[in-house]
Amino acid sequence: MNRPITLWLLSTVAVGILTFTYGQYSACRASLAVDSSRFARLSEELVFRVGGIYGLTLVNNVQASSYLLVLDPDRHFLFSEFKGRVPNELVAEVKQLLRKWHPSGVAEITAADRRGVSNPESKAVPSTVPLNEPGLTTPRTIAEFVQQLQTEPDDIFGLVDGWIVMHRTLPLASTPESVAAITTWGRALGKTALPYFDNSRERLGSTSTCFKRAFWPFA
């Protein structure tokens, strides 16, 4: 063990491990910086979108046309890069980033994944819009759909998932009952989602996250 060649080999291995670990740490920090910036931007966009809906609910006698404007991702957005993308798609990105940096909390993060709304990639409004929710009785109106959403008032992602249904269905059912139901949904959404996304801008992670991942194998 005391021979020079043995000491040289051990020191070479040690230096190699430290160099590799530091490289991993540096790469993690760079990736975290990019993801944190994206996460903050997504959170700001969602705060703006949800704030628009919530703001309308505080006004008396809101017309359906006002909700149609705020629900429309082509006309109501904060950053141009998110134009045309419904909040459901933005939330999917948020959850993806949370899964990446907080795998231990994935159960809480994806609590709303069981909800099944229409595919957000398609913007076409069909002649009849089924309001399908797996495991629940199929609602026939926006009011019934909102009532189902209210069964889990703390399910923030689930409430956001209702966005695309409102966006597609309201043009076909702009009745006072539908507007009143969307007002109820918007208030619940604003009271839960606004604080969540507003406080989430800086919580994706810190440099300590990368330190633990690189230097502590049990992290």
N, CA, C and O of each residue as an XYZ file, in Angstrom:
876
protein
N       0.815     -1.218      0.000
C       0.000      0.000      0.000
C       0.845      1.262      0.000
O       0.418      2.311     -0.483
N       2.049      1.149      0.547
C       2.884      2.343      0.655
C       3.749      2.586     -0.574
O       4.507      3.554     -0.636
N       3.624      1.702     -1.540
C       4.427      1.883     -2.745
C       3.942      3.097     -3.534
O       2.748      3.396     -3.548
N       4.859      3.787     -4.183
C       4.493      4.993     -4.951
C       3.420      4.723     -5.996
O       2.512      5.536     -6.172
N       3.512      3.583     -6.697
C       2.536      3.300     -7.755
C       1.124      3.152     -7.189
O       0.143      3.562     -7.810
N       1.043      2.547     -5.978
C      -0.268      2.370     -5.343
C      -0.853      3.713     -4.912
O      -2.032      3.991     -5.130
N      -0.012      4.537     -4.299
C      -0.466      5.864     -3.879
C      -0.866      6.712     -5.081
O      -1.826      7.480     -5.012
N      -0.146      6.576     -6.161
C      -0.452      7.337     -7.377
C      -1.802      6.908     -7.939
O      -2.613      7.740     -8.345
N      -2.035      5.571     -7.957
C      -3.312      5.063     -8.468
C      -4.480      5.536     -7.602
O      -5.516      5.953     -8.119
N      -4.302      5.468     -6.277
C      -5.368      5.903     -5.371
C      -5.660      7.391     -5.517
O      -6.819      7.806     -5.535
N      -4.597      8.191     -5.620
C      -4.804      9.630     -5.782
C      -5.452      9.954     -7.112
O      -6.267     10.872     -7.208
N      -5.082      9.187     -8.159
C      -5.678      9.398     -9.481
C      -7.169      9.089     -9.458
O      -7.976      9.822    -10.029
N      -7.527      7.987     -8.785
C      -8.936      7.612     -8.666
C      -9.702      8.664     -7.873
O     -10.804      9.056     -8.257
N      -9.119      9.123     -6.765
C      -9.776     10.121     -5.923
C     -10.008     11.421     -6.683
O     -11.092     12.002     -6.634
N      -8.960     11.869     -7.391
C      -9.085     13.096     -8.177
C     -10.130     12.912     -9.275
O     -10.915     13.819     -9.552
N     -10.135     11.738     -9.894
C     -11.115     11.471    -10.951
C     -12.538     11.518    -10.434
O     -13.426     12.082    -11.073
N     -12.750     10.916     -9.262
C     -14.094     10.919     -8.662
C     -14.523     12.337     -8.315
O     -15.658     12.727     -8.587
N     -13.627     13.104     -7.721
C     -13.954     14.486     -7.355
C     -14.232     15.338     -8.588
O     -15.151     16.156     -8.600
N     -13.421     15.132     -9.625
C     -13.621     15.891    -10.861
C     -14.972     15.566    -11.486
O     -15.699     16.460    -11.919
N     -15.303     14.264    -11.529
C     -16.589     13.835    -12.088
C     -17.751     14.380    -11.267
O     -18.738     14.866    -11.819
N     -17.624     14.295     -9.928
C     -18.689     14.768     -9.051
C     -18.902     16.266     -9.192
O     -20.039     16.738     -9.234
N     -17.811     17.009     -9.266
C     -17.932     18.460     -9.425
C     -18.539     18.807    -10.783
O     -19.307     19.761    -10.913
N     -18.178     18.009    -11.791
C     -18.769     18.220    -13.110
C     -20.274     18.001    -13.072
O     -21.039     18.752    -13.678
N     -20.692     16.956    -12.347
C     -22.128     16.680    -12.193
C     -22.818     17.829    -11.452
O     -23.924     18.238    -11.808
N     -22.155     18.337    -10.428
C     -22.697     19.442     -9.644
C     -22.865     20.693    -10.504
O     -23.891     21.370    -10.433
N     -21.856     20.995    -11.312
C     -21.914     22.176    -12.179
C     -23.012     22.036    -13.217
O     -23.735     22.992    -13.496
N     -23.139     20.830    -13.797
C     -24.173     20.593    -14.804
C     -25.567     20.704    -14.181
O     -26.501     21.219    -14.796
N     -25.684     20.207    -12.943
C     -26.965     20.284    -12.233
C     -27.348     21.730    -11.978
O     -28.504     22.108    -12.167
N     -26.386     22.546    -11.548
C     -26.662     23.953    -11.281
C     -27.083     24.688    -12.551
O     -27.983     25.528    -12.514
N     -26.444     24.379    -13.659
C     -26.800     25.021    -14.923
C     -28.212     24.629    -15.336
O     -28.993     25.469    -15.782
N     -28.535     23.333    -15.183
C     -29.867     22.847    -15.534
C     -30.926     23.444    -14.616
O     -32.013     23.808    -15.065
N     -30.606     23.541    -13.334
C     -31.547     24.111    -12.369
C     -31.817     25.578    -12.669
O     -32.950     26.040    -12.536
N     -30.790     26.312    -13.070
C     -30.961     27.732    -13.391
C     -31.918     27.911    -14.569
O     -32.785     28.785    -14.549
N     -31.753     27.076    -15.591
C     -32.625     27.143    -16.769
C     -34.059     26.778    -16.386
O     -35.005     27.474    -16.753
N     -34.206     25.684    -15.649
C     -35.540     25.224    -15.262
C     -36.223     26.192    -14.306
O     -37.436     26.388    -14.384
N     -35.456     26.797    -13.404
C     -36.036     27.760    -12.463
C     -36.567     28.986    -13.191
O     -37.628     29.511    -12.851
N     -35.822     29.437    -14.195
C     -36.272     30.571    -14.995
C     -37.562     30.232    -15.734
O     -38.488     31.042    -15.794
N     -37.612     29.041    -16.290
C     -38.813     28.594    -17.003
C     -39.980     28.457    -16.039
O     -41.103     28.855    -16.350
N     -39.714     27.896    -14.874
C     -40.749     27.690    -13.867
C     -41.350     29.023    -13.421
O     -42.567     29.154    -13.291
N     -40.485     30.005    -13.190
C     -40.950     31.326    -12.771
C     -41.800     31.972    -13.857
O     -42.806     32.618    -13.566
N     -41.392     31.795    -15.105
C     -42.127     32.376    -16.234
C     -43.502     31.724    -16.381
O     -44.501     32.402    -16.617
N     -43.535     30.413    -16.240
C     -44.811     29.692    -16.301
C     -45.727     30.136    -15.164
O     -46.926     30.327    -15.365
N     -45.162     30.298    -13.979
C     -45.955     30.721    -12.825
C     -46.530     32.116    -13.037
O     -47.688     32.367    -12.703
N     -45.729     33.025    -13.589
C     -46.211     34.381    -13.869
C     -47.349     34.358    -14.881
O     -48.341     35.071    -14.730
N     -47.194     33.534    -15.912
C     -48.236     33.429    -16.932
C     -49.527     32.896    -16.323
O     -50.610     33.405    -16.612
N     -49.414     31.870    -15.479
C     -50.601     31.280    -14.867
C     -51.254     32.246    -13.886
O     -52.479     32.282    -13.774
N     -50.451     33.022    -13.180
C     -51.006     34.039    -12.281
C     -51.806     35.057    -13.083
O     -52.886     35.477    -12.667
N     -51.271     35.449    -14.233
C     -51.969     36.418    -15.089
C     -53.279     35.837    -15.620
O     -54.316     36.500    -15.587
N     -53.229     34.599    -16.108
C     -54.438     33.981    -16.671
C     -55.507     33.797    -15.594
O     -56.659     34.198    -15.766
N     -55.104     33.187    -14.485
C     -56.064     32.926    -13.409
C     -56.564     34.240    -12.814
O     -57.737     34.362    -12.462
N     -55.662     35.230    -12.704
C     -56.059     36.531    -12.182
C     -57.114     37.197    -13.049
O     -58.006     37.879    -12.545
N     -57.005     36.993    -14.362
C     -58.003     37.564    -15.266
C     -59.385     36.979    -15.041
O     -60.383     37.701    -15.017
N     -59.434     35.655    -14.877
C     -60.709     34.995    -14.605
C     -61.259     35.422    -13.241
O     -62.438     35.749    -13.103
N     -60.384     35.412    -12.250
C     -60.828     35.760    -10.902
C     -61.304     37.214    -10.834
O     -62.275     37.520    -10.143
N     -60.622     38.101    -11.549
C     -61.020     39.502    -11.558
C     -62.427     39.700    -12.094
O     -63.178     40.536    -11.592
N     -62.781     38.934    -13.107
C     -64.128     39.058    -13.674
C     -65.196     38.614    -12.681
O     -66.302     39.154    -12.667
N     -64.861     37.630    -11.853
C     -65.860     37.129    -10.897
C     -66.208     38.160     -9.832
O     -67.220     38.033     -9.144
N     -65.362     39.187     -9.698
C     -65.616     40.222     -8.699
C     -66.459     41.365     -9.258
O     -66.773     42.322     -8.550
N     -66.826     41.253    -10.548
C     -67.637     42.281    -11.210
C     -69.073     41.782    -11.328
O     -69.313     40.603    -11.588
N     -70.005     42.677    -11.138
C     -71.414     42.310    -11.250
C     -71.854     42.227    -12.708
O     -71.378     42.974    -13.562
N     -72.769     41.304    -12.969
C     -73.390     41.165    -14.298
C     -72.357     41.022    -15.423
O     -72.415     41.736    -16.423
N     -71.428     40.106    -15.249
C     -70.409     39.853    -16.274
C     -71.059     39.159    -17.467
O     -71.834     38.218    -17.299
N     -70.744     39.622    -18.653
C     -71.274     39.019    -19.863
C     -70.420     37.819    -20.285
O     -69.231     37.744    -19.975
N     -71.044     36.901    -20.986
C     -70.323     35.714    -21.465
C     -69.155     36.111    -22.359
O     -68.121     35.443    -22.366
N     -69.316     37.194    -23.111
C     -68.266     37.637    -24.029
C     -66.980     37.993    -23.273
O     -65.879     37.808    -23.791
N     -67.129     38.502    -22.048
C     -65.946     38.846    -21.246
C     -65.186     37.587    -20.849
O     -63.956     37.555    -20.901
N     -65.913     36.560    -20.456
C     -65.273     35.290    -20.110
C     -64.649     34.645    -21.332
O     -63.570     34.059    -21.251
N     -65.326     34.751    -22.460
C     -64.784     34.171    -23.692
C     -63.440     34.801    -24.044
O     -62.541     34.121    -24.538
N     -63.306     36.101    -23.789
C     -62.047     36.794    -24.067
C     -60.927     36.279    -23.161
O     -59.837     35.963    -23.638
N     -61.192     36.196    -21.867
C     -60.160     35.791    -20.904
C     -59.828     34.308    -21.031
O     -58.699     33.896    -20.762
N     -60.797     33.515    -21.435
C     -60.558     32.075    -21.596
C     -59.790     31.754    -22.865
O     -59.230     30.666    -22.996
N     -59.761     32.690    -23.798
C     -59.151     32.451    -25.098
C     -57.635     32.654    -25.037
O     -57.181     33.779    -24.827
N     -56.842     31.589    -25.217
C     -55.374     31.717    -25.128
C     -54.757     32.505    -26.282
O     -53.593     32.900    -26.206
N     -55.522     32.738    -27.349
C     -55.013     33.529    -28.470
C     -55.177     35.029    -28.235
O     -54.540     35.842    -28.905
N     -56.032     35.389    -27.282
C     -56.289     36.808    -27.046
C     -55.892     37.273    -25.643
O     -55.700     38.469    -25.425
N     -55.769     36.367    -24.711
C     -55.451     36.750    -23.330
C     -54.225     35.970    -22.864
O     -54.316     34.795    -22.509
N     -53.084     36.642    -22.873
C     -51.836     36.011    -22.457
C     -50.874     37.093    -21.985
O     -51.051     38.268    -22.305
N     -49.856     36.698    -21.227
C     -48.866     37.640    -20.711
C     -47.614     37.641    -21.578
O     -47.174     38.699    -22.028
N     -47.036     36.470    -21.815
C     -45.842     36.331    -22.635
C     -46.216     35.765    -24.004
O     -46.970     34.796    -24.098
N     -45.690     36.367    -25.046
C     -46.046     35.954    -26.406
C     -45.700     34.493    -26.680
O     -46.336     33.854    -27.518
N     -44.695     33.958    -25.980
C     -44.306     32.560    -26.209
C     -45.408     31.590    -25.786
O     -45.421     30.434    -26.209
N     -46.332     32.068    -24.948
C     -47.416     31.210    -24.476
C     -48.732     31.482    -25.197
O     -49.766     30.913    -24.846
N     -48.694     32.335    -26.186
C     -49.913     32.632    -26.939
C     -50.451     31.354    -27.583
O     -49.699     30.585    -28.182
N     -51.743     31.141    -27.455
C     -52.372     29.968    -28.060
C     -52.318     28.717    -27.211
O     -52.883     27.692    -27.593
N     -51.660     28.773    -26.080
C     -51.546     27.598    -25.211
C     -52.479     27.751    -24.018
O     -52.383     28.728    -23.274
N     -53.374     26.798    -23.834
C     -54.311     26.861    -22.715
C     -53.558     26.565    -21.419
O     -52.518     25.907    -21.448
N     -54.075     27.045    -20.278
C     -53.391     26.828    -18.999
C     -53.110     25.364    -18.686
O     -52.143     25.051    -17.991
N     -53.957     24.458    -19.200
C     -53.721     23.030    -18.958
C     -52.342     22.609    -19.442
O     -51.654     21.833    -18.779
N     -51.941     23.124    -20.604
C     -50.633     22.785    -21.155
C     -49.516     23.388    -20.311
O     -48.474     22.762    -20.118
N     -49.731     24.596    -19.812
C     -48.723     25.246    -18.981
C     -48.566     24.505    -17.656
O     -47.453     24.344    -17.155
N     -49.681     24.057    -17.095
C     -49.642     23.288    -15.850
C     -48.922     21.963    -16.066
O     -48.219     21.485    -15.176
N     -49.094     21.364    -17.250
C     -48.387     20.106    -17.548
C     -46.876     20.326    -17.486
O     -46.135     19.467    -17.008
N     -46.428     21.478    -17.972
C     -44.998     21.810    -17.898
C     -44.554     22.032    -16.455
O     -43.469     21.610    -16.054
N     -45.404     22.698    -15.688
C     -45.105     22.942    -14.279
C     -44.928     21.615    -13.548
O     -43.977     21.442    -12.787
N     -45.846     20.680    -13.781
C     -45.776     19.390    -13.105
C     -44.555     18.591    -13.558
O     -43.952     17.863    -12.768
N     -44.199     18.732    -14.822
C     -43.009     18.035    -15.324
C     -41.748     18.531    -14.610
O     -40.887     17.737    -14.234
N     -41.651     19.842    -14.430
C     -40.496     20.410    -13.734
C     -40.486     20.012    -12.257
O     -39.430     19.741    -11.685
N     -41.669     19.981    -11.653
C     -41.744     19.582    -10.251
C     -41.352     18.119    -10.075
O     -40.689     17.759     -9.103
N     -41.766     17.278    -11.023
C     -41.369     15.866    -10.960
C     -39.852     15.731    -11.050
O     -39.252     14.899    -10.368
N     -39.244     16.547    -11.889
C     -37.801     16.460    -12.114
C     -37.004     16.836    -10.872
O     -36.006     16.192    -10.552
N     -37.446     17.881    -10.173
C     -36.659     18.398     -9.049
C     -37.206     18.013     -7.685
O     -36.518     18.172     -6.676
N     -38.425     17.513     -7.640
C     -39.018     17.082     -6.373
C     -39.669     15.709     -6.525
O     -40.873     15.575     -6.308
N     -38.894     14.686     -6.895
C     -39.485     13.359     -7.116
C     -40.153     12.772     -5.881
O     -41.070     11.960     -6.006
N     -39.708     13.171     -4.687
C     -40.296     12.628     -3.468
C     -41.723     13.113     -3.258
O     -42.512     12.469     -2.568
N     -42.049     14.263     -3.864
C     -43.393     14.799     -3.705
C     -44.273     14.564     -4.913
O     -45.271     15.261     -5.097
N     -43.922     13.595     -5.738
C     -44.647     13.384     -6.983
C     -46.098     12.987     -6.755
O     -46.957     13.293     -7.581
N     -46.383     12.313     -5.651
C     -47.764     11.902     -5.376
C     -48.668     13.115     -5.193
O     -49.790     13.140     -5.700
N     -48.177     14.125     -4.465
C     -48.972     15.331     -4.252
C     -49.055     16.162     -5.526
O     -50.094     16.741     -5.844
N     -47.945     16.207     -6.241
C     -47.886     17.026     -7.444
C     -48.874     16.551     -8.497
O     -49.501     17.364     -9.175
N     -49.015     15.238     -8.636
C     -49.835     14.676     -9.704
C     -51.190     14.195     -9.213
O     -51.805     13.322     -9.825
N     -51.650     14.764     -8.111
C     -52.921     14.324     -7.551
C     -54.069     14.508     -8.535
O     -55.061     13.781     -8.484
N     -53.932     15.490     -9.437
C     -55.012     15.784    -10.381
C     -54.852     15.067    -11.711
O     -55.674     15.257    -12.607
N     -53.819     14.250    -11.867
C     -53.581     13.602    -13.152
C     -54.689     12.636    -13.546
O     -54.841     12.289    -14.717
N     -55.457     12.211    -12.556
C     -56.530     11.266    -12.869
C     -57.660     11.926    -13.637
O     -58.477     11.256    -14.268
N     -57.694     13.249    -13.576
C     -58.768     13.954    -14.274
C     -58.542     13.863    -15.778
O     -57.421     14.041    -16.255
N     -59.596     13.590    -16.515
C     -59.454     13.463    -17.962
C     -60.317     14.462    -18.705
O     -61.526     14.272    -18.839
N     -59.694     15.528    -19.187
C     -60.421     16.495    -19.998
C     -59.972     16.342    -21.433
O     -59.042     15.588    -21.719
N     -60.627     17.055    -22.341
C     -60.319     16.943    -23.756
C     -58.870     17.269    -24.047
O     -58.240     18.009    -23.292
N     -58.335     16.734    -25.118
C     -56.948     16.938    -25.505
C     -56.670     18.407    -25.775
O     -57.247     18.962    -26.710
N     -55.797     19.074    -24.984
C     -55.550     20.504    -25.165
C     -54.836     20.843    -26.453
O     -54.754     22.020    -26.804
N     -54.311     19.856    -27.178
C     -53.621     20.145    -28.425
C     -54.602     20.575    -29.509
O     -54.232     21.288    -30.442
N     -55.852     20.139    -29.382
C     -56.845     20.456    -30.406
C     -57.657     21.661    -29.978
O     -58.175     21.696    -28.862
N     -57.776     22.656    -30.859
C     -58.521     23.859    -30.527
C     -59.918     23.866    -31.159
O     -60.714     24.768    -30.899
N     -60.206     22.879    -31.971
C     -61.498     22.841    -32.648
C     -62.606     22.605    -31.627
O     -62.458     21.787    -30.719
N     -63.709     23.321    -31.780
C     -64.852     23.145    -30.902
C     -65.851     22.231    -31.589
O     -66.452     22.631    -32.586
N     -66.053     21.006    -31.087
C     -66.986     20.084    -31.730
C     -68.417     20.568    -31.587
O     -68.704     21.455    -30.783
N     -69.308     19.987    -32.364
C     -70.702     20.408    -32.329
C     -71.334     20.095    -30.979
O     -72.186     20.844    -30.502
N     -70.923     19.000    -30.369
C     -71.354     18.681    -29.017
C     -70.118     18.418    -28.187
O     -69.233     17.675    -28.612
N     -70.043     19.003    -27.031
C     -68.853     18.885    -26.200
C     -69.147     18.023    -24.987
O     -69.811     18.488    -24.060
N     -68.670     16.768    -24.960
C     -68.897     15.925    -23.783
C     -68.040     16.390    -22.621
O     -66.840     16.612    -22.784
N     -68.634     16.537    -21.467
C     -67.897     16.949    -20.285
C     -67.563     15.704    -19.485
O     -68.203     15.416    -18.474
N     -66.561     14.970    -19.938
C     -66.258     13.672    -19.354
C     -65.291     13.764    -18.188
O     -64.276     14.455    -18.269
N     -65.597     13.082    -17.128
C     -64.739     12.956    -15.965
C     -64.714     11.492    -15.560
O     -65.734     10.979    -15.099
N     -63.579     10.788    -15.714
C     -63.515      9.367    -15.369
C     -63.941      9.104    -13.930
O     -63.520      9.800    -13.006
N     -64.772      8.102    -13.759
C     -65.200      7.717    -12.424
C     -66.353      8.536    -11.888
O     -66.833      8.279    -10.784
N     -66.807      9.519    -12.651
C     -67.905     10.363    -12.204
C     -69.043     10.310    -13.215
O     -68.848      9.956    -14.377
N     -70.223     10.665    -12.753
C     -71.353     10.742    -13.668
C     -71.088     11.822    -14.704
O     -70.658     12.922    -14.356
N     -71.339     11.525    -15.968
C     -71.067     12.497    -17.030
C     -71.996     13.693    -16.896
O     -73.211     13.532    -17.007
N     -71.461     14.895    -16.659
C     -72.308     16.079    -16.538
C     -72.866     16.498    -17.889
O     -72.243     16.276    -18.928
N     -74.022     17.092    -17.865
C     -74.669     17.500    -19.113
C     -74.505     18.989    -19.388
O     -74.676     19.429    -20.525
N     -74.178     19.765    -18.370
C     -74.049     21.210    -18.532
C     -72.785     21.707    -17.826
O     -72.159     20.986    -17.049
N     -72.432     22.956    -18.120
C     -71.295     23.572    -17.433
C     -71.559     23.626    -15.929
O     -70.657     23.401    -15.123
N     -72.791     23.923    -15.567
C     -73.135     24.011    -14.150
C     -72.879     22.680    -13.439
O     -72.350     22.662    -12.327
N     -73.251     21.572    -14.074
C     -73.024     20.262    -13.471
C     -71.527     19.952    -13.403
O     -71.047     19.365    -12.433
N     -70.803     20.352    -14.440
C     -69.357     20.118    -14.453
C     -68.675     20.883    -13.321
O     -67.809     20.346    -12.632
N     -69.074     22.140    -13.137
C     -68.498     22.954    -12.059
C     -68.840     22.353    -10.705
O     -68.009     22.349     -9.797
N     -70.049     21.850    -10.568
C     -70.447     21.233     -9.311
C     -69.549     20.038     -8.985
O     -69.204     19.812     -7.825
N     -69.174     19.274    -10.019
C     -68.259     18.155     -9.812
C     -66.870     18.643     -9.403
O     -66.233     18.057     -8.528
N     -66.412     19.705    -10.031
C     -65.099     20.250     -9.676
C     -65.069     20.709     -8.220
O     -64.034     20.637     -7.559
N     -66.207     21.180     -7.733
C     -66.267     21.694     -6.369
C     -66.207     20.593     -5.321
O     -66.069     20.883     -4.132
N     -66.307     19.336     -5.739
C     -66.242     18.237     -4.771
C     -64.850     18.118     -4.171
O     -64.691     17.565     -3.083
N     -63.827     18.637     -4.877
C     -62.465     18.636     -4.368
C     -61.905     20.056     -4.479
O     -61.076     20.332     -5.346
N     -62.358     20.958     -3.598
C     -62.000     22.377     -3.720
C     -60.512     22.668     -3.586
O     -60.050     23.714     -4.041
N     -59.744     21.754     -2.966
C     -58.308     21.999     -2.791
C     -57.477     21.430     -3.934
O     -56.252     21.551     -3.931
N     -58.126     20.818     -4.897
C     -57.426     20.216     -6.029
C     -57.135     21.301     -7.060
O     -57.896     21.483     -8.010
N     -56.035     22.018     -6.870
C     -55.714     23.178     -7.704
C     -55.566     22.784     -9.164
O     -56.144     23.423    -10.044
N     -54.797     21.737     -9.424
C     -54.583     21.323    -10.810
C     -55.885     20.852    -11.447
O     -56.109     21.052    -12.640
N     -56.736     20.230    -10.649
C     -58.021     19.790    -11.172
C     -58.894     20.959    -11.587
O     -59.590     20.906    -12.601
N     -58.845     22.028    -10.779
C     -59.620     23.220    -11.122
C     -59.097     23.860    -12.399
O     -59.877     24.331    -13.227
N     -57.777     23.878    -12.561
C     -57.209     24.431    -13.799
C     -57.599     23.567    -14.992
O     -57.822     24.083    -16.087
N     -57.681     22.260    -14.784
C     -58.060     21.359    -15.873
C     -59.433     21.692    -16.449
O     -59.738     21.354    -17.593
N     -60.261     22.362    -15.635
C     -61.586     22.729    -16.132
C     -61.544     23.833    -17.174
O     -62.543     24.093    -17.844
N     -60.391     24.486    -17.316
C     -60.264     25.649    -18.207
C     -60.663     25.318    -19.638
O     -61.454     26.033    -20.253
N     -60.115     24.236    -20.157
C     -60.337     23.930    -21.565
C     -61.792     23.545    -21.837
O     -62.315     23.788    -22.925
N     -62.437     22.943    -20.837
C     -63.854     22.611    -20.992
C     -64.677     23.883    -21.062
O     -65.583     23.999    -21.888
N     -64.364     24.835    -20.199
C     -65.087     26.118    -20.233
C     -64.836     26.828    -21.565
O     -65.757     27.369    -22.178
N     -63.575     26.816    -22.000
C     -63.199     27.499    -23.233
C     -63.956     26.943    -24.429
O     -64.362     27.698    -25.312
N     -64.147     25.635    -24.465
C     -64.796     25.005    -25.612
C     -66.317     25.008    -25.525
O     -67.009     25.072    -26.540
N     -66.823     24.937    -24.300
C     -68.263     24.760    -24.138
C     -69.036     26.063    -24.058
O     -70.164     26.142    -24.544
N     -68.445     27.092    -23.450
C     -69.170     28.344    -23.264
C     -69.684     28.960    -24.571
O     -70.799     29.482    -24.586
N     -68.906     28.919    -25.680
C     -69.454     29.485    -26.921
C     -70.745     28.796    -27.384
O     -71.544     29.386    -28.111
N     -70.936     27.559    -26.960
C     -72.129     26.808    -27.360
C     -73.236     26.894    -26.328
O     -74.383     26.548    -26.610
N     -72.895     27.353    -25.138
C     -73.882     27.391    -24.062
C     -73.701     28.654    -23.232
O     -73.448     28.580    -22.030
N     -73.830     29.815    -23.872
C     -73.610     31.096    -23.183
C     -74.878     31.552    -22.469
O     -75.348     32.672    -22.670
N     -75.421     30.676    -21.641
C     -76.644     30.996    -20.899
C     -76.282     31.632    -19.567
O     -75.149     31.491    -19.107
N     -77.228     32.333    -18.935
C     -76.962     32.907    -17.604
C     -76.520     31.841    -16.603
O     -75.680     32.101    -15.741
N     -77.087     30.648    -16.721
C     -76.714     29.560    -15.815
C     -75.242     29.170    -16.004
O     -74.525     28.926    -15.033
N     -74.805     29.118    -17.264
C     -73.415     28.766    -17.551
C     -72.462     29.845    -17.050
O     -71.417     29.540    -16.475
N     -72.824     31.104    -17.272
C     -71.982     32.209    -16.817
C     -71.879     32.214    -15.296
O     -70.807     32.444    -14.738
N     -73.004     31.957    -14.631
C     -72.993     31.917    -13.166
C     -72.110     30.767    -12.667
O     -71.401     30.908    -11.671
N     -72.160     29.633    -13.366
C     -71.342     28.485    -12.966
C     -69.857     28.780    -13.152
O     -69.035     28.410    -12.313
N     -69.513     29.450    -14.262
C     -68.111     29.794    -14.500
C     -67.630     30.825    -13.474
O     -66.463     30.821    -13.082
N     -68.528     31.697    -13.049
C     -68.181     32.649    -11.991
C     -67.819     31.907    -10.711
O     -66.841     32.243    -10.043
N     -68.614     30.899    -10.376
C     -68.338     30.083     -9.187
C     -66.996     29.380     -9.318
O     -66.197     29.358     -8.382
N     -66.759     28.802    -10.498
C     -65.488     28.104    -10.763
C     -64.311     29.082    -10.689
O     -63.272     28.771    -10.107
N     -64.485     30.265    -11.283
C     -63.419     31.266    -11.302
C     -63.040     31.742     -9.911
O     -61.865     31.984     -9.635
N     -64.026     31.878     -9.031
C     -63.734     32.297     -7.661
C     -62.939     31.224     -6.920
O     -61.964     31.524     -6.231
N     -63.365     29.979     -7.070
C     -62.646     28.883     -6.417
C     -61.230     28.759     -6.966
O     -60.275     28.546     -6.220
N     -61.114     28.895     -8.276
C     -59.810     28.804     -8.930
C     -58.877     29.910     -8.448
O     -57.716     29.665     -8.119
N     -59.408     31.137     -8.412
C     -58.592     32.262     -7.999
C     -58.127     32.172     -6.556
O     -56.973     32.473     -6.251
N     -59.014     31.761     -5.676
C     -58.679     31.717     -4.251
C     -57.640     30.644     -3.932
O     -56.896     30.775     -2.961
N     -57.583     29.583     -4.740
C     -56.620     28.517     -4.467
C     -55.382     28.607     -5.353
O     -54.253     28.486     -4.876
N     -55.607     28.821     -6.651
C     -54.498     28.776     -7.603
C     -53.645     30.035     -7.592
O     -52.429     29.951     -7.764
N     -54.253     31.197     -7.393
C     -53.465     32.434     -7.400
C     -52.363     32.427     -6.337
O     -51.207     32.690     -6.667
N     -52.684     32.133     -5.070
C     -51.605     32.090     -4.066
C     -50.584     31.000     -4.368
O     -49.388     31.186     -4.146
N     -51.056     29.864     -4.873
C     -50.143     28.748     -5.141
C     -49.114     29.124     -6.202
O     -47.911     28.994     -5.974
N     -49.577     29.586     -7.351
C     -48.652     29.911     -8.436
C     -47.832     31.156     -8.121
O     -46.678     31.255     -8.539
N     -48.408     32.104     -7.393
C     -47.679     33.312     -7.046
C     -46.530     32.999     -6.084
O     -45.462     33.608     -6.165
N     -46.752     32.059     -5.184
C     -45.722     31.697     -4.205
C     -44.771     30.633     -4.729
O     -43.775     30.317     -4.078
N     -45.067     30.078     -5.899
C     -44.253     28.983     -6.432
C     -43.106     29.463     -7.309
O     -42.273     28.655     -7.721
N     -43.043     30.747     -7.602
C     -42.063     31.230     -8.582
C     -40.625     30.909     -8.196
O     -39.791     30.669     -9.069
N     -40.325     30.901     -6.901
C     -38.943     30.704     -6.465
C     -38.727     29.372     -5.746
O     -37.683     29.170     -5.126
N     -39.698     28.462     -5.821
C     -39.578     27.267     -4.996
C     -39.191     26.009     -5.768
O     -39.345     24.906     -5.245
N     -38.705     26.140     -6.965
C     -38.343     24.948     -7.723
C     -37.163     24.232     -7.087
O     -37.128     23.001     -7.064
N     -36.198     24.981     -6.570
C     -35.042     24.349     -5.945
C     -33.957     25.368     -5.665
O     -34.087     26.540     -6.021
N     -32.881     24.921     -5.024
C     -31.749     25.788     -4.728
C     -30.462     25.025     -5.010
O     -30.489     23.841     -5.345
N     -29.334     25.718     -4.870
C     -28.047     25.071     -5.138
C     -27.797     23.902     -4.192
O     -27.046     22.985     -4.524
N     -28.424     23.930     -3.013
C     -28.257     22.816     -2.076
C     -28.825     21.521     -2.652
O     -28.364     20.426     -2.327
N     -29.843     21.666     -3.523
C     -30.424     20.492     -4.181
C     -29.368     19.797     -5.018
O     -29.246     18.573     -4.975
N     -28.605     20.564     -5.778
C     -27.551     19.995     -6.616
C     -26.401     19.452     -5.781
O     -25.796     18.439     -6.131
N     -26.102     20.124     -4.681
C     -25.016     19.649     -3.806
C     -25.354     18.268     -3.261
O     -24.509     17.374     -3.239
N     -26.600     18.103     -2.820
C     -27.021     16.809     -2.278
C     -26.998     15.732     -3.361
O     -26.559     14.609     -3.116
N     -27.472     16.078     -4.557
C     -27.513     15.090     -5.636
C     -26.114     14.663     -6.076
O     -25.894     13.506     -6.433
N     -25.182     15.597     -6.049
C     -23.842     15.293     -6.551
C     -22.949     14.641     -5.499
O     -22.200     13.716     -5.811
N     -23.024     15.119     -4.252
C     -22.078     14.672     -3.237
C     -22.675     13.718     -2.202
O     -21.950     13.113     -1.413
N     -24.002     13.590     -2.214
C     -24.632     12.709     -1.238
C     -25.464     11.680     -1.978
O     -26.556     12.012     -2.438
N     -24.993     10.436     -2.116
C     -25.644      9.431     -2.949
C     -27.017      9.003     -2.468
O     -27.760      8.364     -3.213
N     -27.369      9.345     -1.227
C     -28.657      8.915     -0.692
C     -29.744      9.966     -0.906
O     -30.884      9.772     -0.484
N     -29.396     11.085     -1.563
C     -30.378     12.155     -1.778
C     -31.382     11.751     -2.834
O     -32.287     12.522     -3.152
